[in-house]
Amino acid sequence: MKISTYVTIILVIGAVLFIFGMMSQEATQNYPDSNLNNSEWVDKYNYASDINKTITPMSTALNNIQDENVGWFTRLTSGIVAMPLAVITIPAVLFKSFEFGGEILTGLFNGLNIPPAILLIVIILVLWWGISKLVELYQRWQL
C-alpha cells in the first residue's frame, strides 16, 4: 500500500469522528434534556494549537522570503534560516503526531475500560508500524 492510502484512511476516520463530535455538540445544544455526557472528551483532543506553535517559525520564515515589503537582507536571512528550519520542523511534527495518536488511543482505551496491558501492546504496535512506514518511505527516496 502507498502512504497516501494510509493518510486517506486516517483522514476518513478523523472526519467520521469529527462528524460524531459535532452531532454530539449539536444534540447537547438543541436538546438540553438529552443527558449526553461528553465531558470525557470535549476540548481534550484539540492539538491544532500545538501543531501551530511548532510550524509558526517555519511559516514566518517562508513568508518573509516572499514578502516584497521587507528588505533584501531580511529576505536573504529568512531564506538561509527557512530550509534548515523546515528540515528540523517537519520530522518533529511527524513524531509529535505519534505522541498525539498515543494520547488519543490512551483516552479511547481508558474510556472503554480496556486494561492498560492491552493499551501498551496496541501503542507499541502502532509505533512500530509508523516507524517502519517512515523508514520504508525514507529508503524509497534513496537513489
N, C-alpha and C positions, 0 to 999 in steps of 0.2 A: 504494500500500500504506500501511496505517496503521503508526504507530510501534509499536503493540502487536504487530503481526506480526513486526517485526524483533526486538523484545525476546523474543518467544516462540521465534523461531529461535535466537537466541543462548543462551537458557536450555536448549533441547533439545540443542544442540551441547555446551554445558557439561556437561549431565547425562550425555551419552554419553561424553565424555572422563573425567568423574568415575568412571563405571562401569568403564571400561577401566583407570583408575588403581587402583581398588580391587581389580579382578581381578588386576592385576599384583602388588599388595602381598600379596594373599592367596596367590597362587601362590608367591611367594618365601618366605612364612612356612610354608605347608603342605608345599611341595616344595622343600627347600633345594638339591636336586641339579638343579633345572630350568635353571640358568645364565641366568636372566633378568638382563639388565643395564639397570637403570632408574636408574642413578646420574646420568644426564644431566638428568633432570627431577624426581627425588624432592626434595620440600621446596623447590623452586626457584620455583614459581609460586603460592605461597600469599600472596595480597595482602589477606587478611582483616584482619590486624593494622594494615596501612597505612590501610585504609579506616576501621577503628575509631578510630584516632588522629585522623583528620580529623573524624569525626562525633561523637566523645565530647563536646566542649564544647557543641555544639548540643543534644545529647541531655540533658546535665545541666541546661542552662538550661530546656528544655521540661519536664523532670521536676520542677524546682523550682517551676514555676508551679502544678502540680497537687498538690504536697506540702502537706498540711494541718499538718504538724509544724513548718514553718518560719514565721517571722514575716511580716507583711504587707509589710514593706519589702523583704525578700528576694524575695518573690513578685513585687512590683512591678518591682524592678530586673531580675529574671530575664525578665520579660515584655518589658521595654524592650530587653534585650540579645538575646533569642531571635530576634526577627524579622529584624533586620539580619544576625545570625549565620547564619540559615537562608538568607537571600538570597545571602550570600557563599559559604557552605559547599557548597550543593547544586551550583552550577555548577563549583566546584573539584573535587568528586567526579566530575562528568561528564567534565571534561577529564583528570583523573587516570586515568579508565577508558581513554581513548585511549592514555595512556602505558603502562598495563598491557597493553593489547592489542598495542601495538607491541613490548613486551618478549616477549610470548608468540609473536608472529609471528617475531621475530628468533630466538628459541630453536628454534622449529619449523623454520624455513628452514635454520638452521645445522646442526640435527640431520639434516636431509635432504641436506646439502651442496649447497644451491641457491646460485648465485652472488649476491654482495651487490648487484649492479646490479638484479637482478630483485626482491630483497628491498626495495630502496629504492623501486622503482616500485610495488610492492604496498602498502607502508606509506603512500606519498603518496596512492594511490588510496583506501585505507581512510580516511585522514584527511580527504580531500576529500569522500568520501561522508558521513562522520559529521558534519562541519561543515555540509554542505549540508542534511542532515536536521535538524540543530539550528536552522538559520536558517529552514527551512521550518516547523518547529514554532513558532518564535517569531513568524513572520509570520501564522500561523494564529490566534494568540491576539490579534493586534491587532484593535481594533474600528474 
